Each structure stands twice: as C-alpha cells, then as structure tokens.
Amino acid sequence: HAADSCLRKVGHAINGSLRRTGDVAARVADNRFAALIGGADEAQARDFGAQIARRVRELAIHHPRATCGRYVSVNVGFASIVPTAGAQEQALLQMAEADLGIAPAEFPGEREAG
C-alpha cells in the first residue's frame, strides 16, 4: 500500500535524524511519530524538528490528495519534561500535541491500549 510505504519512509527520515546514543523514535498512532531526545533544550528540539521536516521534504513523496502542496509534509511539535518516578509518557505526548494545536479528542481511540 502507498500509505504504508509513505509512513515507512517518514519513519526512516525521523530515525535518520537521530544522532545520539539513547535517542529513540517510534510510531505512536496511525500517522504520528514521537522522538525522545534526552537532554535537549528548546533550541535543540526546534532544530531537530526542522531537520525532520527538511528530510521529509527532500523525500518528495507525491501526495495526490494534499490540500497544500503536492508532497507529503510534517508538522512538528515538541514538549519537555524532567523525568520523575511515575511520570506518564501519555502526558508528554499530550504536551507535544498541544504545541501543534491538536486536541486528543480529534483522534478518538488512537491511543487505546490494545
């Protein structure tokens, strides 16, 4: 399927942006990915997001139903926390979604445990 191929390519672009030991990326929902880059400040996180967006643009994956442009693009949000005992990864994802202006209710069921 074209959509699966596209998501694999985007995932490889994100993984290819990781530079440090301990940095990880994963697909967390249908069309959403998360990357954890420990110890990054806001400027580094924004640079990392810009690098991902540039790498995906360079793939030039044609998107026949795109409403803006002709190619697949990404929106990048970020959040920062200091880990504590009992910290919830869900909270970090919600903070990043808020940076993008995405309400979790817009994607019902995406993060339900399976």
C-alpha positions as CSV (number, residue, x, y, z in Angstrom):
1,H,0.0,0.0,0.0
2,A,1.2,3.5,-0.8
3,A,0.2,4.8,2.7
4,D,2.3,2.1,4.4
5,S,5.3,2.8,2.2
6,C,4.9,6.6,2.9
7,L,4.9,6.0,6.6
8,R,7.9,3.7,6.5
9,K,9.8,6.4,4.5
10,V,8.8,9.1,7.0
11,G,9.8,6.9,9.9
12,H,13.3,6.3,8.3
13,A,13.7,10.0,7.8
14,I,13.0,10.6,11.5
15,N,15.3,7.7,12.6
16,G,18.0,9.1,10.3
17,S,17.8,12.4,12.2
18,L,18.7,10.8,15.5
19,R,22.3,11.4,16.3
20,R,23.0,10.5,19.9
21,T,23.0,7.2,21.8
22,G,19.8,6.9,23.7
23,D,17.7,9.0,21.3
24,V,14.7,6.9,20.0
25,A,11.8,7.4,17.6
26,A,8.6,5.4,17.2
27,R,5.3,5.4,15.5
28,V,2.7,6.2,18.2
29,A,-0.5,6.4,16.2
30,D,-1.8,5.9,12.7
31,N,0.1,8.8,11.2
32,R,2.0,10.1,14.2
33,F,5.5,9.6,15.4
34,A,7.4,10.6,18.5
35,A,11.1,11.1,19.1
36,L,12.7,11.2,22.5
37,I,15.9,13.3,22.5
38,G,17.2,13.4,26.0
39,G,18.9,16.5,27.4
40,A,17.9,18.7,24.5
41,D,17.0,22.3,25.2
42,E,14.3,24.2,23.3
43,A,16.6,25.4,20.6
44,Q,18.0,21.9,20.0
45,A,14.5,20.4,19.9
46,R,13.3,23.0,17.4
47,D,16.5,22.4,15.2
48,F,15.7,18.6,15.4
49,G,12.1,19.2,14.3
50,A,13.3,21.4,11.4
51,Q,15.8,18.7,10.4
52,I,13.0,16.1,10.3
53,A,10.8,18.4,8.2
54,R,13.6,19.1,5.8
55,R,14.4,15.4,5.4
56,V,10.8,14.5,4.7
57,R,10.5,17.4,2.2
58,E,13.7,16.0,0.5
59,L,12.0,12.7,0.0
60,A,9.5,14.4,-2.3
61,I,6.8,11.8,-1.7
62,H,3.9,12.8,-4.0
63,H,0.6,13.1,-2.2
64,P,-2.3,13.1,-4.6
65,R,-4.9,14.3,-2.1
66,A,-2.8,17.0,-0.4
67,T,-4.7,20.2,0.4
68,C,-1.5,22.3,0.4
69,G,1.3,21.5,-1.9
70,R,1.9,18.3,-3.9
71,Y,4.1,16.4,-1.5
72,V,3.9,14.8,2.0
73,S,4.9,17.2,4.7
74,V,5.1,17.0,8.5
75,N,4.0,19.2,11.4
76,V,6.4,19.1,14.3
77,G,5.6,19.9,17.9
78,F,7.7,19.4,21.0
79,A,7.5,19.2,24.7
80,S,10.0,19.0,27.5
81,I,9.8,17.3,30.9
82,V,12.2,16.4,33.7
83,P,11.6,12.7,34.3
84,T,10.3,11.7,37.7
85,A,9.2,8.5,39.3
86,G,5.7,7.6,37.9
87,A,5.9,10.0,35.0
88,Q,3.4,9.2,32.3
89,E,4.5,9.1,28.7
90,Q,0.9,10.0,27.8
91,A,1.4,13.4,29.4
92,L,4.5,14.1,27.3
93,L,2.6,13.2,24.1
94,Q,-0.3,15.4,25.1
95,M,2.1,18.3,25.7
96,A,3.6,17.9,22.2
97,E,0.1,17.6,20.7
98,A,-0.8,20.9,22.5
99,D,2.2,22.5,20.9
100,L,0.7,21.5,17.5
101,G,-2.7,22.6,18.5
102,I,-4.1,19.1,18.3
103,A,-6.8,18.2,20.8
104,P,-6.6,14.5,21.8
105,A,-10.4,14.3,21.2
106,E,-9.8,14.9,17.5
107,F,-8.3,11.4,17.3
108,P,-10.6,9.2,19.4
109,G,-9.3,5.7,20.1
110,E,-5.9,6.2,18.6
111,R,-4.1,5.6,21.8
112,E,-6.3,3.0,23.4
113,A,-4.4,0.0,24.7
114,G,-4.6,-3.0,22.5
